[in-house]
Amino acid sequence: MSTTHRRRETARTLGLALVVAALAACGSTPEPPVDPVPAASSAPAEQPAPAAPPTPVVDVPVRSSSLAALEASAPVPPVSVSVPALGIDLPIDPVGVQDDGQMEIPPLAERAGWYRFGAAPGQQEGTSVIAAHVDSVASAGLGPFARLKDLAQGDLVDVTLEDGTTHRYAVTSVVALAKPEVTWDDIFTREGGHRLTLITCGGSFQREARSYTDNVIVTAEPVGG
Amino acid sequence: MRTRLLAAGTAGAAGLALALVGAAPALADNHEAKLSVLHGVPGLTVDVYVNGDLTLDDFAPGDLAGPLDLPAGTYTVAITASDAADDSEPAIGPIDLPLEGGMNYTAVAHLDADGAPTASLFTNDISTTAAGEGRLTVRHTAAAPAVDVLAGDTAVITNLSNPDEEVLNLPAGTVPAAVAATGTTEPVIGPVDVAVTEGVNTIVYAWGSLADDNLDVAVQTIEGLHSAPAGVPSGELGLAAGSSTGTAWMVGAALLAAAGGAALVARRQTAVTANR
């Protein structure tokens, strides 16, 4: 957080709880709210405060709305992925979304793409998605991810970030799914425990659509801390 | 003092249409509403009372409070001087805020176009954004005439009046935005770089007073609106197909067919790299 804004002394984070007594103590009418608010948690309000200005009945988080106060939390991007068991070691490009709404894939099958809008490797939550062409026009042949389907449970995957740190994962599943069967919301989830998903194509090839029928999807979970 | 309460910030036509189309909330509990409060009246530290109870103490201009999760219902809000003993003599209000379950609102204390303090309730668009896109909401809550919002030299929003809003869905990225009197290009605010983050509704308020030379920008963000890409098209030739014949022919044909696309592919690659 690279903000310079002063934090007000009133950074409060409680839930909505009515403490009518506090108001009563300083002379305001101690009647209940006209439109009662069901309190999520009713804090005890037993002791009458000494005469003082009214105090808030709830603690509401308050922050500056200035543009400078906006958090810019860009994760450290991955730069390479390696699978020692298969002799795979690919550089990674951060990628986004194609015009047709599908994930962008680096044209060369010797480069992998990391979905930069999702979790980065090494984060606490969500799935990091890294994909590469199984074969491509630009490479005029097969790429290293053609071997993904040979991965076995427990095989290790290392992802190195731009800052030089490496995050190790162990394969938990390798599946080939017909593309229409894949629930992409689950694959690209930004919630839940962190994991790594490697994706390429497989199945048979539909010449007319110039597309494979399946996606090969490898799921891996962090090893150690 | 008379105040105005707007059901949904009578938006410019496009923005309102979007807000209505996208009214189905993606994430919210249907029995609760989310409410944020923005203080956009320069030079006036206030207290905010909700249903007669002090809720925000010494709320300063430019501050954003919340969001609060509130049971659906109507809330009465009064804004007083910061040293008031109660809400019997509000500076703004009291106004009623009808909050529907599952919706996300921002109540804004601000100046009207003529410089009088008022309050508006805006409904925030929390519908899902397309993969790769973010949402930019622009709200005019300043004592100023109608404005255009410029991105570079191009007016992306025209003739936006206090207290209206406009909603844009844009590819994620940074927008160099400036605000100018409508029909002109001389900025009265900015240019400032506004990050349009993927899956986030970034709400930008113009507030303050043109006459008093204290126009400013306030920003609120609502996260978690993202959606997944529609697929992963990660093969082009058929070389990895389980059982195929004549692959050599297919490679040749595919290469020929794609030759024209190669330059395009190369450009896309460059663009991706440039985005890093």
Interface residues (C-beta under 8 A of the other chain):
Chain A: R8 T10 G15 L16 L18 V20 L23 C26 G27 S28 T29 E31 P33 V34 D35 P36 V37 P38 A40 P53 P54 T55 P56 V57 V58 V60 P61 V62 R63 S64 S65 S66 L67 A69 L70 A72 P77 D93 P94 V95 G96 V97 Q98 D100 G101 Q102 M103 E104 I105 P106 P107 L108 G113 Y115 R116 F117 V129 A131 A132 H133 V134 D135 S136 V137 A138 A140 G141 L142 F145 A146 K179 V182 W184 D185 I187 F188 T189 R190 I199 T200 C201 G202 G203 S204 F205 R207 R210 S211 Y212 N215
Chain B: V37 L38 D47 V50 N51 G52 D53 L54 T55 L56 D57 D58 F59 A60 G62 D63 L64 A65 G66 L68 D69 L70 P71 G73 T74 Y75 T76 D83 A85 D86 A130 A131 G132 A172 V192 V194 A195 E198 G199 Y205 D216 V217 A218 V219 Q220 T221 G224 H226 S227 A228 P229 A230 G231 V232 P233 S234 G235 E236 L237 G238 L239 A240 A241 G242 S243 S244 M250 V251 A254 L255 A257 A258 G261 A262 V265 A266 R268 Q269 V272 T273 N275 R276
